[in-house]
Amino acid sequence: MIIELSRILYFLFRVFFQLIVENNSCLDSLSIPAGDGALTKNHEKSLQLEGLEQMAPCGMFLGGSEGHVSQICEQGETCKSQRSPDRHQGNHSEKEQGESSHRSGGVKGNIETIQQKIPLDQAHSSYNDCATLIEHQRIHTMGQTFYCSDCGKSFRGRTHLLNHMTIHTGEKPFSCSDCGKSYCRRSYLVIHKRIHTGEKSFICSDCGKSFRGRTHLLNHMTIHTGEKPFSCSDCGKSYCRRSYLVIHKRIHTGEKSFICSDCGKSFRGRTHLLNHMTIHTGEKPFSCSDCGKSYCRRSYLVIHKRIHTGEKSFICSDCGKSFRGRTHLLNHMTIHTGEKPFSCSDCGKSYCRRSYLVIHKRIHTGEKSFICSDCGKSFRGRTHLLNHMTIHTGEKPFSCSDCGKSYCRRSYLVIHKRIHTGEKP
């Protein structure tokens, strides 16, 4: 629509100028006295050209009496036309009148070639001032690509390039006034400041949970949608977050870059290292609200809480027995499968659980780290120590349901029950 309007205006402007030239030729036949103080023929034509140039939009090329054209003004300045018509008063010779007629014809010819002199991006649009024209010209430079001189990565804007350059320079100009932590981008600092203010303005529409940043909300939304867009190229396993995929890929590469400073053990992820560090620090931040028992990991507390609730959601598909945790179910499944994946490197004996192998290896090392506080006797495993402690306490927690006889160990009760069943193994 704007292009069609500009063409119509250009057509009207051209007709208007031709009418002025024709009227000017009629004025040539009139004799105006020189002493009346009136404008001469050349002066009048120069004023007409001056008026037409003022009517033309800034940036249009118009032919002048000497062939000069108006130029596009610089940013912040008003448009100024460059023209140098000869303005004289008084009588002129016949030679000057001929040159004036020639100029008049040159102006008409310049008007016919005006479309060729207008740049392509200005021929189909008009602007009220030079600021609008400069703003328009930025549209044509928006597609310019900016390249990083260090890694060659390309960006659409200069601001994006400057933000990227902080990765190579390590510059972090945006510091938190509360804790002094610094960031390479202002947006990161804004999100960090919400930790001190407690602001959580991003709310989940499904469960109502609130988050400090939009990225945290988007990560949370994958729980409701079940979307897992990040897939492993090696095994095809998919994850809802990129960070989970990065940690998983270390299984295939064998990379364990997080090393414990106390024992030197290495881990694939930072979370695994932090969980391990609680062994050395003895910290148990997760406490049960029912009995007060505390654990070093939240997952252990979740499993413990099922003791109070009685929940056993992990059911064996072979015998129907239920368990509180998935690990307990997997340990139980080895009874049905007969699988014993944990083998002793010294004697070759294998076990269905890793804990059984650990206890067995103490036979070869002679280690007995579990010591009775009453008699000082030492044992290889905690279970052995607990069985021994019943001697001192006199406790007999294992009772026969048939005759009521009780024993301090479960194995003793099993042997006793064969009396009632008549079983002779």
C-alpha positions as CSV (number, residue, x, y, z in Angstrom):
1,M,0.0,0.0,0.0
2,I,2.8,2.4,0.9
3,I,4.7,1.6,-2.3
4,E,1.6,2.3,-4.5
5,L,1.0,5.6,-2.6
6,S,4.6,6.7,-3.1
7,R,4.3,6.0,-6.9
8,I,1.1,8.1,-7.1
9,L,2.8,11.0,-5.2
10,Y,5.8,10.8,-7.6
11,F,3.5,11.0,-10.6
12,L,1.6,14.0,-9.3
13,F,4.9,15.7,-8.4
14,R,6.1,15.2,-12.0
15,V,2.9,16.6,-13.6
16,F,3.1,19.6,-11.2
17,F,6.7,20.4,-12.2
18,Q,5.8,20.2,-16.0
19,L,3.0,22.7,-15.5
20,I,5.5,25.1,-13.8
21,V,7.9,24.7,-16.7
22,E,5.1,25.5,-19.2
23,N,4.0,28.5,-17.3
24,N,7.5,29.7,-17.1
25,S,7.8,29.6,-20.9
26,C,4.7,31.8,-21.1
27,L,6.4,34.3,-18.7
28,D,9.3,34.5,-21.1
29,S,7.2,36.3,-23.7
30,L,6.2,39.0,-21.2
31,S,8.4,42.2,-20.9
32,I,8.9,43.2,-17.3
33,P,10.7,46.5,-16.7
34,A,14.0,46.2,-15.0
35,G,13.4,49.2,-12.7
36,D,10.2,48.0,-11.1
37,G,12.1,45.9,-8.5
38,A,10.5,42.7,-9.8
39,L,12.3,39.4,-9.9
40,T,14.2,38.5,-13.1
41,K,13.5,35.4,-15.1
42,N,16.5,33.5,-13.7
43,H,15.7,34.6,-10.2
44,E,12.1,33.4,-10.5
45,K,13.2,30.0,-11.8
46,S,15.7,29.5,-9.1
47,L,13.0,30.3,-6.5
48,Q,10.7,27.7,-8.2
49,L,13.4,25.1,-8.0
50,E,14.1,26.0,-4.4
51,G,10.4,25.5,-3.5
52,L,10.3,22.1,-5.3
53,E,13.4,20.9,-3.5
54,Q,11.8,21.8,-0.2
55,M,8.7,19.8,-1.2
56,A,10.8,16.7,-2.1
57,P,11.5,14.2,0.7
58,C,14.9,14.0,2.3
59,G,17.2,11.8,0.4
60,M,15.5,12.3,-3.1
61,F,17.9,13.3,-5.9
62,L,16.6,16.3,-7.8
63,G,18.2,18.0,-10.8
64,G,19.3,21.6,-10.2
65,S,20.2,24.4,-12.5
66,E,23.9,23.4,-12.4
67,G,23.3,19.7,-12.2
68,H,23.8,19.5,-8.5
69,V,21.7,17.1,-6.4
70,S,20.5,17.1,-2.8
71,Q,22.3,14.8,-0.5
72,I,21.2,12.6,2.4
73,C,21.9,14.3,5.7
74,E,23.9,12.8,8.4
75,Q,22.2,11.5,11.6
76,G,21.2,14.2,14.0
77,E,21.4,17.0,11.4
78,T,18.7,18.6,9.2
79,C,18.6,17.9,5.5
80,K,20.6,20.4,3.5
81,S,20.4,20.6,-0.3
82,Q,23.5,21.4,-2.3
83,R,22.5,23.7,-5.2
84,S,24.3,26.7,-6.9
85,P,22.0,28.5,-9.3
86,D,23.2,31.8,-10.6
87,R,21.0,34.6,-9.2
88,H,21.4,38.0,-10.8
89,Q,19.2,41.0,-11.0
90,G,19.0,43.5,-13.9
91,N,19.2,43.2,-17.7
92,H,20.9,40.1,-19.3
93,S,22.4,39.6,-22.7
94,E,21.0,37.3,-25.3
95,K,23.7,34.8,-24.6
96,E,22.6,34.6,-21.0
97,Q,19.0,34.2,-22.0
98,G,20.0,31.3,-24.3
99,E,21.9,29.6,-21.5
100,S,18.8,30.1,-19.3
101,S,16.6,28.4,-21.9
102,H,19.1,25.5,-22.0
103,R,19.0,25.2,-18.2
104,S,15.2,25.1,-18.3
105,G,15.3,22.2,-20.8
106,G,18.0,20.5,-18.6
107,V,15.7,20.6,-15.6
108,K,12.9,18.9,-17.6
109,G,15.4,16.2,-18.7
110,N,16.6,15.7,-15.2
111,I,13.0,15.1,-14.0
112,E,12.6,12.3,-16.6
113,T,15.7,10.6,-15.2
114,I,14.9,11.1,-11.6
115,Q,13.8,7.5,-11.1
116,Q,17.2,6.2,-12.1
117,K,18.9,8.4,-9.6
118,I,16.8,7.4,-6.6
119,P,18.3,4.4,-4.7
120,L,16.3,1.1,-4.8
121,D,15.5,1.1,-1.0
122,Q,14.2,4.7,-1.3
123,A,12.3,4.6,-4.6
124,H,9.3,2.8,-3.1
125,S,9.0,4.6,0.2
126,S,9.1,8.2,1.5
127,Y,10.1,9.5,4.9
128,N,9.3,12.7,6.8
129,D,12.7,13.3,8.2
130,C,16.2,11.9,8.1
131,A,15.9,10.1,11.4
132,T,13.1,8.0,10.0
133,L,15.2,7.2,6.9
134,I,18.3,6.2,9.0
135,E,16.0,4.0,11.2
136,H,14.7,2.4,8.1
137,Q,18.1,1.7,6.7
138,R,18.9,-0.3,9.8
139,I,16.4,-2.9,8.7
140,H,18.6,-3.7,5.7
141,T,21.6,-4.3,8.0
142,M,19.8,-6.4,10.6
143,G,20.8,-9.6,8.7
144,Q,24.5,-8.8,9.3
145,T,26.4,-11.7,10.9
146,F,29.0,-11.1,13.7
147,Y,31.7,-13.8,14.2
148,C,33.7,-14.6,17.3
149,S,37.4,-14.2,16.6
150,D,38.3,-16.9,19.1
151,C,36.0,-19.9,18.3
152,G,34.4,-18.7,15.0
153,K,30.8,-19.0,16.3
154,S,28.4,-16.6,14.5
155,F,25.7,-14.4,16.0
156,R,22.8,-12.2,14.6
157,G,23.6,-9.1,16.7
158,R,26.6,-7.4,18.2
159,T,25.1,-7.6,21.7
160,H,24.9,-11.4,21.4
161,L,28.5,-11.5,20.4
162,L,29.6,-9.3,23.3
163,N,27.7,-11.6,25.7
164,H,29.5,-14.6,24.2
165,M,32.9,-13.1,24.4
166,T,32.7,-13.2,28.3
167,I,33.2,-16.9,28.0
168,H,36.7,-16.5,26.5
169,T,37.7,-13.5,28.7
170,G,36.2,-14.8,31.9
171,E,34.9,-11.4,32.7
172,K,32.1,-11.2,35.3
173,P,31.1,-7.5,35.6
174,F,27.8,-8.0,37.3
175,S,28.2,-8.5,41.1
176,C,25.6,-9.2,43.8
177,S,25.6,-6.4,46.4
178,D,24.5,-8.9,49.1
179,C,26.9,-11.8,48.9
180,G,29.4,-10.5,46.3
181,K,28.9,-13.4,43.8
182,S,29.5,-12.2,40.2
183,Y,28.1,-13.2,36.9
184,C,28.9,-12.6,33.2
185,R,25.4,-11.5,32.3
186,R,22.9,-9.2,33.9
187,S,20.0,-11.6,33.5
188,Y,21.9,-14.2,35.6
189,L,22.4,-11.6,38.4
190,V,18.6,-10.8,38.3
191,I,17.7,-14.5,38.8
192,H,20.4,-14.8,41.6
193,K,19.0,-11.8,43.5
194,R,15.7,-13.6,43.9
195,I,17.5,-16.0,46.3
196,H,17.9,-13.0,48.7
197,T,14.5,-11.5,48.1
198,G,12.7,-14.9,48.1
199,E,10.8,-13.9,45.0
200,K,9.3,-16.8,43.0
201,S,7.2,-15.3,40.3
202,F,7.1,-18.2,37.9
203,I,4.2,-20.5,38.9
204,C,3.3,-23.9,37.5
205,S,-0.2,-24.0,36.2
206,D,-0.6,-27.7,37.0
207,C,0.5,-28.0,40.6
208,G,1.0,-24.4,41.7
209,K,4.7,-24.8,42.6
210,S,6.7,-21.6,42.2
211,F,10.2,-21.0,40.8
212,R,12.7,-18.1,40.7
213,G,13.4,-18.4,36.9
214,R,11.6,-19.3,33.7
215,T,14.2,-22.1,33.0
216,H,13.5,-23.7,36.3
217,L,9.8,-23.7,35.5
218,L,10.3,-25.2,32.1
219,N,12.5,-28.0,33.6
220,H,9.7,-28.7,36.1
221,M,7.0,-28.8,33.5
222,T,8.6,-31.9,32.0
223,I,7.4,-33.8,35.1
224,H,3.8,-33.1,34.1
225,T,4.2,-33.5,30.3
226,G,6.5,-36.6,30.6
227,E,8.6,-35.1,27.8
228,K,12.1,-36.4,27.5
229,P,13.7,-34.6,24.6
230,F,17.4,-35.4,25.4
231,S,18.4,-38.8,24.1
232,C,21.6,-40.7,24.4
233,S,23.1,-41.5,21.0
234,D,24.8,-44.6,22.3
235,C,22.0,-46.5,24.1
236,G,18.9,-44.4,23.2
237,K,18.0,-43.7,26.8
238,S,16.2,-40.3,27.1
239,Y,16.1,-37.7,29.8
240,C,14.0,-34.6,30.6
241,R,17.0,-32.4,31.3
242,R,20.3,-31.9,29.4
243,S,22.3,-32.1,32.7
244,Y,21.0,-35.6,33.3
245,L,22.1,-36.7,29.8
246,V,25.6,-35.2,30.4
247,I,26.0,-37.3,33.6
248,H,24.6,-40.4,31.9
249,K,27.1,-40.1,28.9
250,R,29.9,-40.5,31.4
251,I,28.8,-44.1,31.9
252,H,29.8,-44.8,28.3
253,T,33.0,-42.7,28.4
254,G,34.0,-43.9,31.9
255,E,34.7,-40.3,32.9
256,K,34.7,-39.7,36.7
257,S,35.9,-36.2,37.1
258,F,34.5,-35.5,40.6
259,I,37.1,-36.8,43.1
260,C,36.7,-37.0,46.9
261,S,39.5,-35.1,48.6
262,D,39.5,-37.4,51.7
263,C,39.6,-40.9,50.2
264,G,40.3,-40.2,46.5
265,K,37.2,-42.0,45.3
266,S,35.8,-40.6,42.0
267,F,32.3,-40.1,40.8
268,R,30.5,-39.2,37.6
269,G,28.4,-36.3,39.0
270,R,28.7,-33.6,41.6
271,T,25.5,-34.9,43.4
272,H,27.1,-38.3,43.8
273,L,30.2,-36.7,45.3
274,L,28.2,-34.6,47.8
275,N,26.2,-37.7,48.8
276,H,29.5,-39.6,49.4
277,M,31.0,-36.7,51.4
278,T,28.4,-37.3,54.2
279,I,30.3,-40.5,55.0
280,H,33.4,-38.5,56.0
281,T,31.5,-35.6,57.6
282,G,29.0,-37.8,59.4
283,E,26.3,-35.2,58.5
284,K,22.7,-36.5,58.5
285,P,20.5,-33.5,57.6
286,F,17.4,-35.6,56.7
287,S,15.4,-36.4,59.9
288,C,12.2,-38.4,60.3
289,S,9.4,-36.4,61.9
290,D,7.9,-39.5,63.5
291,C,10.8,-41.1,65.3
292,G,13.6,-38.6,64.9
293,K,15.9,-41.0,63.0
294,S,18.2,-39.1,60.6
295,Y,19.8,-40.0,57.3
296,C,22.6,-38.7,55.1
297,R,20.4,-38.9,52.0
298,R,16.8,-37.9,51.2
299,S,16.1,-41.2,49.4
300,Y,17.0,-43.1,52.6
301,L,14.5,-41.0,54.5
302,V,11.8,-41.6,51.9
303,I,12.3,-45.4,52.2
304,H,12.4,-45.2,56.1
305,K,9.1,-43.3,56.2
306,R,7.4,-46.3,54.6
307,I,7.9,-48.1,57.8
308,H,5.5,-45.8,59.6
309,T,3.0,-45.7,56.7
310,G,3.3,-49.4,56.0
311,E,3.6,-48.7,52.3
312,K,5.2,-51.5,50.2
313,S,4.7,-50.5,46.6
314,F,7.4,-52.7,45.1
315,I,5.9,-56.2,44.5
316,C,7.7,-59.3,43.2
317,S,6.1,-60.6,40.0
318,D,7.1,-64.2,40.9
319,C,5.9,-64.7,44.4
320,G,3.9,-61.5,45.1
321,K,6.0,-60.5,48.1
322,S,6.1,-56.7,48.5
323,F,9.0,-54.4,49.6
324,R,9.4,-50.8,50.7
325,G,12.2,-50.0,48.2
326,R,13.3,-50.9,44.7
327,T,16.7,-52.0,45.9
328,H,15.1,-54.5,48.3
329,L,13.0,-55.9,45.5
330,L,16.1,-56.3,43.2
331,N,17.9,-58.1,46.0
332,H,14.9,-60.4,46.5
333,M,14.7,-61.2,42.7
334,T,18.1,-62.9,42.8
335,I,16.4,-65.7,44.8
336,H,14.2,-66.5,41.8
337,T,16.8,-66.0,39.1
338,G,19.6,-67.6,41.0
339,E,21.9,-64.9,39.8
340,K,25.1,-64.3,41.8
341,P,26.9,-61.5,40.0
342,F,29.3,-60.6,42.9
343,S,32.3,-63.0,42.9
344,C,35.3,-63.1,45.2
345,S,38.6,-62.5,43.4
346,D,40.5,-64.7,45.9
347,C,38.5,-67.9,46.0
348,G,35.9,-67.4,43.2
349,K,32.9,-67.8,45.6
350,S,29.9,-65.7,44.3
351,Y,27.1,-64.0,46.1
352,C,23.7,-62.4,45.1
353,R,24.4,-59.2,47.1
354,R,27.4,-57.0,47.3
355,S,27.1,-56.7,51.1
356,Y,27.5,-60.5,51.4
357,L,30.7,-60.3,49.3
358,V,32.1,-57.5,51.4
359,I,31.6,-59.6,54.5
360,H,33.1,-62.6,52.9
361,K,36.2,-60.8,51.8
362,R,37.0,-60.2,55.5
363,I,37.7,-63.9,55.8
364,H,40.7,-63.4,53.5
365,T,41.8,-60.1,55.1
366,G,41.1,-61.3,58.7
367,E,39.4,-57.9,59.3
368,K,37.0,-57.9,62.3
369,S,35.9,-54.3,62.7
370,F,32.7,-55.0,64.7
371,I,33.6,-55.3,68.4
372,C,31.3,-56.2,71.3
373,S,31.3,-53.5,74.0
374,D,30.6,-56.0,76.8
375,C,33.2,-58.8,76.2
376,G,35.4,-57.2,73.5
377,K,34.8,-60.0,71.0
378,S,35.1,-58.9,67.4
379,F,33.2,-60.0,64.3
380,R,33.4,-59.6,60.6
381,G,29.8,-58.3,60.1
382,R,27.3,-56.2,61.9
383,T,24.7,-59.0,61.8
384,H,27.1,-61.3,63.5
385,L,27.6,-58.7,66.2
386,L,23.9,-58.3,66.7
387,N,23.4,-62.0,67.0
388,H,26.2,-62.2,69.6
389,M,24.7,-59.3,71.7
390,T,21.6,-61.4,72.5
391,I,23.8,-63.5,74.7
392,H,24.5,-60.5,77.0
393,T,21.0,-59.0,76.8
394,G,19.1,-62.4,77.0
395,E,16.8,-61.2,74.3
396,K,15.0,-63.9,72.3
397,P,12.9,-62.2,69.6
398,F,12.3,-65.2,67.5
399,S,9.3,-67.2,68.8
400,C,7.7,-70.4,67.5
401,S,4.0,-69.9,66.5
402,D,3.2,-73.6,67.4
403,C,4.6,-74.0,70.9
404,G,5.7,-70.5,71.8
405,K,9.3,-71.4,72.4
406,S,11.7,-68.5,71.6
407,Y,15.2,-68.2,70.4
408,C,17.9,-65.5,70.1
409,R,18.6,-66.2,66.5
410,R,16.4,-66.8,63.5
411,S,18.5,-69.8,62.3
412,Y,17.7,-71.6,65.7
413,L,14.0,-71.0,65.1
414,V,14.2,-72.5,61.6
415,I,15.8,-75.6,62.9
416,H,13.3,-75.9,65.7
417,K,10.3,-75.6,63.3
418,R,11.3,-78.8,61.6
419,I,10.2,-80.7,64.7
420,H,6.6,-79.6,64.0
421,T,6.8,-80.1,60.3
422,G,8.7,-83.4,60.4
423,E,11.1,-82.1,57.7
424,K,14.4,-83.9,57.6
425,P,16.7,-82.0,55.3
